[in-house]
Amino acid sequence: MNDVDFLEQNAVDAAINAHWQIAIDYNKKISRLDKKNLGAQLRLGYAYIQLHKLKEAKTAYKKVLRLQKGNQIAEENLERIKILELRGAKKPPKKDVKLDPNLFLELPGKTKSSTLVNLGQKNTLAHLVIGQEIFVKPKKRRMEIRTEGNDYVGALPDDLSKRLFLFMKAGSQYMAFIKDVSLSRIVVFIREEKRGKKVQRYSSFPRNIQVDMAKVSTQEGSGDEEGQDEDVLESDLEKLAETLSSDEKDLNLMYQAESRTDDEDQEE
């Protein structure tokens, strides 16, 4: 391992633990050894943003564009900085987000990464950081993702929204975190914390959520609390909905109807 490789590993480790100033110091050393190192400049820009040192972040990203014209990461982050610099923009969160190396550990049937749809305002997205806890909240025909301050981030896709609505009404509980963030794409990581009694034999996140409605369940009533019948059928969900509250049943029937344009329900 050469000097640059050693410094890069230390820079990445510092960033994972939210030691932003240490990460900056390592990346500066890399830049002195290799003035054309794009990775170092990108990491510098990111670390400076976490410390809200926007002028320094802007300098780093502009250097990236001099080294590689049209670099999408640099261009998006320069737009992000512009938003953060706007008068009246929300202040960054005071508490650092320390990334647990195991935070995004995949557990079959119990975790799910999902790209959000109908994203919120860029002013909200600009302040999100990887590892930040966010919250899944029901809103009419969809499950929304919101910050601790209740700012709208985006919505889960319809199939996942429907499933989580039913499972949460049945007593299941979930935690969610930002996994990847830009002004045009947000990926969230959802983890099951508790499974409701009425859905014990079902997986929260089967391999294929968009199931074939023509299939017939061959494992009905197995009672396997780890969810042997991993691909829960549409008919199973309909039966489940009948055992839950009337409000839940109404929403489930709404999902069964043909998709309709619902512009009034989207965030401005």
Phi and psi in degrees as GROMACS dihedral restraints (atoms count N, CA, C in turn):
[ dihedral_restraints ]
;  ai    aj    ak    al  type     phi  dphi    fc
    3     4     5     6     1   -82.0    20    10
    4     5     6     7     1   178.3    20    10
    6     7     8     9     1   -60.2    20    10
    7     8     9    10     1   -42.8    20    10
    9    10    11    12     1   -64.5    20    10
   10    11    12    13     1   -43.5    20    10
   12    13    14    15     1   -60.2    20    10
   13    14    15    16     1   -42.1    20    10
   15    16    17    18     1   -63.5    20    10
   16    17    18    19     1   -44.1    20    10
   18    19    20    21     1   -67.0    20    10
   19    20    21    22     1   -38.6    20    10
   21    22    23    24     1   -63.0    20    10
   22    23    24    25     1   -41.9    20    10
   24    25    26    27     1   -62.7    20    10
   25    26    27    28     1   -41.0    20    10
   27    28    29    30     1   -68.1    20    10
   28    29    30    31     1   -35.7    20    10
   30    31    32    33     1   -65.6    20    10
   31    32    33    34     1   -42.6    20    10
   33    34    35    36     1   -66.2    20    10
   34    35    36    37     1   -43.5    20    10
   36    37    38    39     1   -61.1    20    10
   37    38    39    40     1   -40.6    20    10
   39    40    41    42     1   -64.0    20    10
   40    41    42    43     1   -41.2    20    10
   42    43    44    45     1   -66.3    20    10
   43    44    45    46     1   -40.3    20    10
   45    46    47    48     1   -58.7    20    10
   46    47    48    49     1   -35.9    20    10
   48    49    50    51     1   -93.2    20    10
   49    50    51    52     1    11.2    20    10
   51    52    53    54     1    61.3    20    10
   52    53    54    55     1    28.6    20    10
   54    55    56    57     1   -91.9    20    10
   55    56    57    58     1    75.9    20    10
   57    58    59    60     1   -66.7    20    10
   58    59    60    61     1   -39.9    20    10
   60    61    62    63     1   -66.9    20    10
   61    62    63    64     1   -38.1    20    10
   63    64    65    66     1   -64.7    20    10
   64    65    66    67     1   -40.7    20    10
   66    67    68    69     1   -61.1    20    10
   67    68    69    70     1   -41.3    20    10
   69    70    71    72     1   -60.9    20    10
   70    71    72    73     1   -45.1    20    10
   72    73    74    75     1   -60.7    20    10
   73    74    75    76     1   -43.3    20    10
   75    76    77    78     1   -65.4    20    10
   76    77    78    79     1   -43.3    20    10
   78    79    80    81     1   -68.6    20    10
   79    80    81    82     1   -31.2    20    10
   81    82    83    84     1   -64.5    20    10
   82    83    84    85     1   -40.4    20    10
   84    85    86    87     1   -63.5    20    10
   85    86    87    88     1   -39.7    20    10
   87    88    89    90     1   -62.8    20    10
   88    89    90    91     1   -42.9    20    10
   90    91    92    93     1   -63.7    20    10
   91    92    93    94     1   -33.9    20    10
   93    94    95    96     1   -69.6    20    10
   94    95    96    97     1   -34.0    20    10
   96    97    98    99     1   -79.3    20    10
   97    98    99   100     1   -33.1    20    10
   99   100   101   102     1  -139.0    20    10
  100   101   102   103     1    93.4    20    10
  102   103   104   105     1   -66.5    20    10
  103   104   105   106     1   -14.8    20    10
  105   106   107   108     1  -106.3    20    10
  106   107   108   109     1    19.1    20    10
  108   109   110   111     1   -79.8    20    10
  109   110   111   112     1   103.4    20    10
  111   112   113   114     1   -64.0    20    10
  112   113   114   115     1   -41.7    20    10
  114   115   116   117     1   -58.3    20    10
  115   116   117   118     1   -41.2    20    10
  117   118   119   120     1   -63.3    20    10
  118   119   120   121     1   -42.2    20    10
  120   121   122   123     1   -68.3    20    10
  121   122   123   124     1   -38.4    20    10
  123   124   125   126     1   -65.3    20    10
  124   125   126   127     1   -41.4    20    10
  126   127   128   129     1   -68.2    20    10
  127   128   129   130     1   -35.8    20    10
  129   130   131   132     1   -60.6    20    10
  130   131   132   133     1   -47.6    20    10
  132   133   134   135     1   -58.9    20    10
  133   134   135   136     1   -44.2    20    10
  135   136   137   138     1   -64.4    20    10
  136   137   138   139     1   -44.9    20    10
  138   139   140   141     1   -64.4    20    10
  139   140   141   142     1   -40.0    20    10
  141   142   143   144     1   -63.0    20    10
  142   143   144   145     1   -38.4    20    10
  144   145   146   147     1   -62.4    20    10
  145   146   147   148     1   -40.2    20    10
  147   148   149   150     1   -61.9    20    10
  148   149   150   151     1   -31.8    20    10
  150   151   152   153     1   -90.1    20    10
  151   152   153   154     1     3.9    20    10
  153   154   155   156     1    59.5    20    10
  154   155   156   157     1    30.5    20    10
  156   157   158   159     1   -94.4    20    10
  157   158   159   160     1    78.2    20    10
  159   160   161   162     1   -69.8    20    10
  160   161   162   163     1   -34.3    20    10
  162   163   164   165     1   -62.5    20    10
  163   164   165   166     1   -45.9    20    10
  165   166   167   168     1   -67.0    20    10
  166   167   168   169     1   -38.1    20    10
  168   169   170   171     1   -62.8    20    10
  169   170   171   172     1   -42.4    20    10
  171   172   173   174     1   -62.0    20    10
  172   173   174   175     1   -41.0    20    10
  174   175   176   177     1   -61.4    20    10
  175   176   177   178     1   -43.2    20    10
  177   178   179   180     1   -63.5    20    10
  178   179   180   181     1   -45.5    20    10
  180   181   182   183     1   -69.9    20    10
  181   182   183   184     1   -33.3    20    10
  183   184   185   186     1   -66.3    20    10
  184   185   186   187     1   -34.3    20    10
  186   187   188   189     1   -66.2    20    10
  187   188   189   190     1   -37.4    20    10
  189   190   191   192     1   -58.1    20    10
  190   191   192   193     1   -43.8    20    10
  192   193   194   195     1   -68.7    20    10
  193   194   195   196     1   -28.3    20    10
  195   196   197   198     1   -70.3    20    10
  196   197   198   199     1   -34.2    20    10
  198   199   200   201     1   -79.8    20    10
  199   200   201   202     1   -33.6    20    10
  201   202   203   204     1  -144.6    20    10
  202   203   204   205     1    96.9    20    10
  204   205   206   207     1   -61.6    20    10
  205   206   207   208     1   135.1    20    10
  207   208   209   210     1    82.9    20    10
  208   209   210   211     1    10.4    20    10
  210   211   212   213     1   -58.7    20    10
  211   212   213   214     1   117.7    20    10
  213   214   215   216     1   -65.4    20    10
  214   215   216   217     1   -38.5    20    10
  216   217   218   219     1   -63.5    20    10
  217   218   219   220     1   -43.7    20    10
  219   220   221   222     1   -65.6    20    10
  220   221   222   223     1   -44.2    20    10
  222   223   224   225     1   -62.9    20    10
  223   224   225   226     1   -43.3    20    10
  225   226   227   228     1   -65.9    20    10
  226   227   228   229     1   -37.7    20    10
  228   229   230   231     1   -73.9    20    10
  229   230   231   232     1   -29.3    20    10
  231   232   233   234     1   -66.9    20    10
  232   233   234   235     1   -36.9    20    10
  234   235   236   237     1   -66.7    20    10
  235   236   237   238     1   -39.3    20    10
  237   238   239   240     1   -61.4    20    10
  238   239   240   241     1   -43.8    20    10
  240   241   242   243     1   -62.3    20    10
  241   242   243   244     1   -39.7    20    10
  243   244   245   246     1   -59.9    20    10
  244   245   246   247     1   -40.0    20    10
  246   247   248   249     1   -66.1    20    10
  247   248   249   250     1   -44.0    20    10
  249   250   251   252     1   -65.0    20    10
  250   251   252   253     1   -25.7    20    10
  252   253   254   255     1   -83.5    20    10
  253   254   255   256     1   -13.9    20    10
  255   256   257   258     1   -59.5    20    10
  256   257   258   259     1   142.2    20    10
  258   259   260   261     1   -63.1    20    10
  259   260   261   262     1   129.0    20    10
  261   262   263   264     1    88.8    20    10
  262   263   264   265     1    -0.2    20    10
  264   265   266   267     1   -64.6    20    10
  265   266   267   268     1   149.2    20    10
  267   268   269   270     1   -64.1    20    10
  268   269   270   271     1   144.2    20    10
  270   271   272   273     1   -74.0    20    10
  271   272   273   274     1   150.7    20    10
  273   274   275   276     1   -68.1    20    10
  274   275   276   277     1   156.5    20    10
  276   277   278   279     1   -61.1    20    10
  277   278   279   280     1   141.1    20    10
  279   280   281   282     1   -75.1    20    10
  280   281   282   283     1   -30.4    20    10
  282   283   284   285     1   -90.0    20    10
  283   284   285   286     1   128.4    20    10
  285   286   287   288     1   -67.8    20    10
  286   287   288   289     1   149.2    20    10
  288   289   290   291     1  -100.6    20    10
  289   290   291   292     1   111.7    20    10
  291   292   293   294     1   -91.4    20    10
  292   293   294   295     1   122.1    20    10
  294   295   296   297     1   -82.4    20    10
  295   296   297   298     1   120.7    20    10
  297   298   299   300     1   -78.7    20    10
  298   299   300   301     1   125.2    20    10
  300   301   302   303     1   -54.7    20    10
  301   302   303   304     1   -24.9    20    10
  303   304   305   306     1   -98.1    20    10
  304   305   306   307     1     7.2    20    10
  306   307   308   309     1   -58.6    20    10
  307   308   309   310     1   -40.7    20    10
  309   310   311   312     1  -101.6    20    10
  310   311   312   313     1    29.3    20    10
  312   313   314   315     1   -67.2    20    10
  313   314   315   316     1   125.0    20    10
  315   316   317   318     1   -80.9    20    10
  316   317   318   319     1   128.7    20    10
  318   319   320   321     1  -123.0    20    10
  319   320   321   322     1   114.5    20    10
  321   322   323   324     1   -51.7    20    10
  322   323   324   325     1   126.3    20    10
  324   325   326   327     1    82.5    20    10
  325   326   327   328     1   -13.2    20    10
  327   328   329   330     1  -118.0    20    10
  328   329   330   331     1   -10.1    20    10
  330   331   332   333     1  -133.6    20    10
  331   332   333   334     1   156.8    20    10
  333   334   335   336     1  -155.3    20    10
  334   335   336   337     1   130.9    20    10
  336   337   338   339     1   -99.2    20    10
  337   338   339   340     1   134.0    20    10
  339   340   341   342     1  -142.4    20    10
  340   341   342   343     1   137.1    20    10
  342   343   344   345     1   -86.4    20    10
  343   344   345   346     1   127.9    20    10
  345   346   347   348     1   -74.6    20    10
  346   347   348   349     1   155.5    20    10
  348   349   350   351     1  -117.3    20    10
  349   350   351   352     1   166.6    20    10
  351   352   353   354     1    50.1    20    10
  352   353   354   355     1    57.6    20    10
  354   355   356   357     1   -61.4    20    10
  355   356   357   358     1   153.4    20    10
  357   358   359   360     1   -80.2    20    10
  358   359   360   361     1  -164.7    20    10
  360   361   362   363     1   -68.8    20    10
  361   362   363   364     1   143.9    20    10
  363   364   365   366     1   -61.7    20    10
  364   365   366   367     1   -29.7    20    10
  366   367   368   369     1   -62.4    20    10
  367   368   369   370     1   -32.2    20    10
  369   370   371   372     1   -77.9    20    10
  370   371   372   373     1   -45.4    20    10
  372   373   374   375     1   -62.6    20    10
  373   374   375   376     1   -34.2    20    10
  375   376   377   378     1   -62.2    20    10
  376   377   378   379     1   -25.8    20    10
  378   379   380   381     1   -94.4    20    10
  379   380   381   382     1    -3.7    20    10
  381   382   383   384     1   -73.7    20    10
  382   383   384   385     1   148.1    20    10
  384   385   386   387     1  -131.9    20    10
  385   386   387   388     1   151.9    20    10
  387   388   389   390     1   -62.4    20    10
  388   389   390   391     1   133.0    20    10
  390   391   392   393     1    92.7    20    10
  391   392   393   394     1    -7.3    20    10
  393   394   395   396     1   -69.5    20    10
  394   395   396   397     1   134.4    20    10
  396   397   398   399     1   -75.2    20    10
  397   398   399   400     1   134.1    20    10
  399   400   401   402     1  -128.8    20    10
  400   401   402   403     1   176.9    20    10
  402   403   404   405     1  -132.1    20    10
  403   404   405   406     1   138.6    20    10
  405   406   407   408     1   -93.3    20    10
  406   407   408   409     1   120.3    20    10
  408   409   410   411     1  -131.8    20    10
  409   410   411   412     1   135.7    20    10
  411   412   413   414     1   -72.9    20    10
  412   413   414   415     1   140.8    20    10
  414   415   416   417     1  -147.1    20    10
  415   416   417   418     1    97.5    20    10
  417   418   419   420     1    53.3    20    10
  418   419   420   421     1  -111.8    20    10
  420   421   422   423     1   -91.2    20    10
  421   422   423   424     1    11.3    20    10
  423   424   425   426     1  -149.4    20    10
  424   425   426   427     1   166.2    20    10
  426   427   428   429     1  -106.2    20    10
  427   428   429   430     1   120.7    20    10
  429   430   431   432     1   -94.1    20    10
  430   431   432   433     1   153.7    20    10
  432   433   434   435     1  -107.9    20    10
  433   434   435   436     1   126.1    20    10
  435   436   437   438     1  -132.3    20    10
  436   437   438   439     1   157.6    20    10
  438   439   440   441     1   -80.3    20    10
  439   440   441   442     1   175.7    20    10
  441   442   443   444     1   -59.7    20    10
  442   443   444   445     1   -31.6    20    10
  444   445   446   447     1   -86.1    20    10
  445   446   447   448     1    10.0    20    10
  447   448   449   450     1    71.6    20    10
  448   449   450   451     1    20.0    20    10
  450   451   452   453     1   -75.8    20    10
  451   452   453   454     1   135.2    20    10
  453   454   455   456     1   -73.0    20    10
  454   455   456   457     1   128.3    20    10
  456   457   458   459     1  -104.0    20    10
  457   458   459   460     1   -44.9    20    10
  459   460   461   462     1   172.5    20    10
  460   461   462   463     1  -172.1    20    10
  462   463   464   465     1  -127.8    20    10
  463   464   465   466     1   151.1    20    10
  465   466   467   468     1   -75.8    20    10
  466   467   468   469     1   151.6    20    10
  468   469   470   471     1   -56.3    20    10
  469   470   471   472     1   155.1    20    10
  471   472   473   474     1   -55.9    20    10
  472   473   474   475     1   -44.5    20    10
  474   475   476   477     1   -64.4    20    10
  475   476   477   478     1   -41.1    20    10
  477   478   479   480     1   -71.7    20    10
  478   479   480   481     1   -36.1    20    10
  480   481   482   483     1   -59.3    20    10
  481   482   483   484     1   -47.0    20    10
  483   484   485   486     1   -60.9    20    10
  484   485   486   487     1   -44.7    20    10
  486   487   488   489     1   -64.8    20    10
  487   488   489   490     1   -47.8    20    10
  489   490   491   492     1   -66.1    20    10
  490   491   492   493     1   -33.3    20    10
  492   493   494   495     1   -58.9    20    10
  493   494   495   496     1   -49.1    20    10
  495   496   497   498     1   -63.7    20    10
  496   497   498   499     1   -43.4    20    10
  498   499   500   501     1   -68.0    20    10
  499   500   501   502     1   -38.8    20    10
  501   502   503   504     1   -69.5    20    10
  502   503   504   505     1   -36.8    20    10
  504   505   506   507     1   -65.2    20    10
  505   506   507   508     1   -26.8    20    10
  507   508   509   510     1   -84.8    20    10
  508   509   510   511     1     2.2    20    10
  510   511   512   513     1   104.6    20    10
  511   512   513   514     1     2.8    20    10
  513   514   515   516     1   -73.3    20    10
  514   515   516   517     1   150.1    20    10
  516   517   518   519     1  -128.5    20    10
  517   518   519   520     1   145.8    20    10
  519   520   521   522     1  -138.0    20    10
  520   521   522   523     1   151.3    20    10
  522   523   524   525     1  -114.8    20    10
  523   524   525   526     1   151.7    20    10
  525   526   527   528     1  -140.4    20    10
  526   527   528   529     1   147.9    20    10
  528   529   530   531     1  -141.0    20    10
  529   530   531   532     1   152.9    20    10
  531   532   533   534     1   -73.0    20    10
  532   533   534   535     1   124.9    20    10
  534   535   536   537     1  -103.9    20    10
  535   536   537   538     1   -36.0    20    10
  537   538   539   540     1  -148.9    20    10
  538   539   540   541     1   141.6    20    10
  540   541   542   543     1  -145.3    20    10
  541   542   543   544     1   134.2    20    10
  543   544   545   546     1  -151.5    20    10
  544   545   546   547     1   177.8    20    10
  546   547   548   549     1   -73.0    20    10
  547   548   549   550     1   -14.2    20    10
  549   550   551   552     1  -116.9    20    10
  550   551   552   553     1    -5.7    20    10
  552   553   554   555     1  -153.3    20    10
  553   554   555   556     1   127.3    20    10
  555   556   557   558     1  -125.8    20    10
  556   557   558   559     1   125.2    20    10
  558   559   560   561     1  -112.6    20    10
  559   560   561   562     1   130.1    20    10
  561   562   563   564     1  -114.0    20    10
  562   563   564   565     1   153.1    20    10
  564   565   566   567     1  -115.7    20    10
  565   566   567   568     1   121.0    20    10
  567   568   569   570     1  -112.3    20    10
  568   569   570   571     1   133.1    20    10
  570   571   572   573     1  -126.9    20    10
  571   572   573   574     1   130.4    20    10
  573   574   575   576     1   -71.7    20    10
  574   575   576   577     1   126.8    20    10
  576   577   578   579     1  -102.4    20    10
  577   578   579   580     1   -32.1    20    10
  579   580   581   582     1  -151.9    20    10
  580   581   582   583     1   136.4    20    10
  582   583   584   585     1  -104.0    20    10
  583   584   585   586     1   129.3    20    10
  585   586   587   588     1   -62.9    20    10
  586   587   588   589     1   151.6    20    10
  588   589   590   591     1   -59.6    20    10
  589   590   591   592     1   -37.3    20    10
  591   592   593   594     1   -75.3    20    10
  592   593   594   595     1    -9.5    20    10
  594   595   596   597     1  -123.9    20    10
  595   596   597   598     1    23.6    20    10
  597   598   599   600     1   -57.4    20    10
  598   599   600   601     1   -36.2    20    10
  600   601   602   603     1   -88.2    20    10
  601   602   603   604     1     3.3    20    10
  603   604   605   606     1  -109.5    20    10
  604   605   606   607     1   148.3    20    10
  606   607   608   609     1   -82.3    20    10
  607   608   609   610     1   139.5    20    10
  609   610   611   612     1   -62.4    20    10
  610   611   612   613     1   -39.2    20    10
  612   613   614   615     1  -132.7    20    10
  613   614   615   616     1    84.0    20    10
  615   616   617   618     1   -68.5    20    10
  616   617   618   619     1   165.4    20    10
  618   619   620   621     1   -61.9    20    10
  619   620   621   622     1   -35.2    20    10
  621   622   623   624     1  -127.0    20    10
  622   623   624   625     1    96.3    20    10
  624   625   626   627     1   -72.9    20    10
  625   626   627   628     1   -36.4    20    10
  627   628   629   630     1   -81.0    20    10
  628   629   630   631     1    81.3    20    10
  630   631   632   633     1   -80.3    20    10
  631   632   633   634     1   161.7    20    10
  633   634   635   636     1   -80.5    20    10
  634   635   636   637     1   113.6    20    10
  636   637   638   639     1   -68.8    20    10
  637   638   639   640     1   -14.1    20    10
  639   640   641   642     1   -84.2    20    10
  640   641   642   643     1   -11.7    20    10
  642   643   644   645     1   -72.9    20    10
  643   644   645   646     1   159.2    20    10
  645   646   647   648     1  -118.5    20    10
  646   647   648   649     1   133.3    20    10
  648   649   650   651     1   -65.0    20    10
  649   650   651   652     1   132.6    20    10
  651   652   653   654     1  -106.4    20    10
  652   653   654   655     1    -0.1    20    10
  654   655   656   657     1  -126.9    20    10
  655   656   657   658     1    26.1    20    10
  657   658   659   660     1   -59.5    20    10
  658   659   660   661     1   133.1    20    10
  660   661   662   663     1    77.2    20    10
  661   662   663   664     1    18.5    20    10
  663   664   665   666     1   -66.5    20    10
  664   665   666   667     1   -30.6    20    10
  666   667   668   669     1    73.6    20    10
  667   668   669   670     1     8.9    20    10
  669   670   671   672     1   -71.8    20    10
  670   671   672   673     1   111.4    20    10
  672   673   674   675     1   -69.7    20    10
  673   674   675   676     1   -11.5    20    10
  675   676   677   678     1   -91.5    20    10
  676   677   678   679     1    -0.7    20    10
  678   679   680   681     1    82.0    20    10
  679   680   681   682     1    67.2    20    10
  681   682   683   684     1   -62.8    20    10
  682   683   684   685     1   -41.5    20    10
  684   685   686   687     1   -82.2    20    10
  685   686   687   688     1    76.2    20    10
  687   688   689   690     1   -62.5    20    10
  688   689   690   691     1   -41.4    20    10
  690   691   692   693     1   -88.8    20    10
  691   692   693   694     1    87.5    20    10
  693   694   695   696     1   -65.1    20    10
  694   695   696   697     1   130.2    20    10
  696   697   698   699     1   -79.6    20    10
  697   698   699   700     1   159.6    20    10
  699   700   701   702     1   -59.5    20    10
  700   701   702   703     1   -38.6    20    10
  702   703   704   705     1   -64.3    20    10
  703   704   705   706     1   -35.2    20    10
  705   706   707   708     1   -62.7    20    10
  706   707   708   709     1   -42.8    20    10
  708   709   710   711     1   -66.8    20    10
  709   710   711   712     1   -35.7    20    10
  711   712   713   714     1   -64.2    20    10
  712   713   714   715     1   -42.1    20    10
  714   715   716   717     1   -65.2    20    10
  715   716   717   718     1   -40.0    20    10
  717   718   719   720     1   -61.7    20    10
  718   719   720   721     1   -43.0    20    10
  720   721   722   723     1   -61.5    20    10
  721   722   723   724     1   -33.4    20    10
  723   724   725   726     1   -65.9    20    10
  724   725   726   727     1   -22.7    20    10
  726   727   728   729     1   -90.7    20    10
  727   728   729   730     1    -6.9    20    10
  729   730   731   732     1   -97.6    20    10
  730   731   732   733     1  -169.6    20    10
  732   733   734   735     1   -67.3    20    10
  733   734   735   736     1   159.8    20    10
  735   736   737   738     1   -63.8    20    10
  736   737   738   739     1   -34.6    20    10
  738   739   740   741     1   -62.8    20    10
  739   740   741   742     1   -42.2    20    10
  741   742   743   744     1   -64.2    20    10
  742   743   744   745     1   -42.9    20    10
  744   745   746   747     1   -61.6    20    10
  745   746   747   748     1   -41.0    20    10
  747   748   749   750     1   -60.3    20    10
  748   749   750   751     1   -41.7    20    10
  750   751   752   753     1   -67.7    20    10
  751   752   753   754     1   -39.0    20    10
  753   754   755   756     1   -61.7    20    10
  754   755   756   757     1   -43.1    20    10
  756   757   758   759     1   -64.2    20    10
  757   758   759   760     1   -34.9    20    10
  759   760   761   762     1   -62.5    20    10
  760   761   762   763     1   -37.4    20    10
  762   763   764   765     1   -68.8    20    10
  763   764   765   766     1   -28.5    20    10
  765   766   767   768     1   -71.8    20    10
  766   767   768   769     1   -23.9    20    10
  768   769   770   771     1   -68.5    20    10
  769   770   771   772     1   164.9    20    10
  771   772   773   774     1   -63.9    20    10
  772   773   774   775     1   142.5    20    10
  774   775   776   777     1   -63.5    20    10
  775   776   777   778     1   134.7    20    10
  777   778   779   780     1  -124.6    20    10
  778   779   780   781     1   155.0    20    10
  780   781   782   783     1   -66.1    20    10
  781   782   783   784     1   132.8    20    10
  783   784   785   786     1  -135.1    20    10
  784   785   786   787     1    52.6    20    10
  786   787   788   789     1   -59.8    20    10
  787   788   789   790     1   -33.3    20    10
  789   790   791   792     1   -65.9    20    10
  790   791   792   793     1   -17.0    20    10
  792   793   794   795     1   -90.7    20    10
  793   794   795   796     1    -5.8    20    10
  795   796   797   798     1   -85.7    20    10
  796   797   798   799     1   149.2    20    10
  798   799   800   801     1   -71.5    20    10
  799   800   801   802     1   142.5    20    10
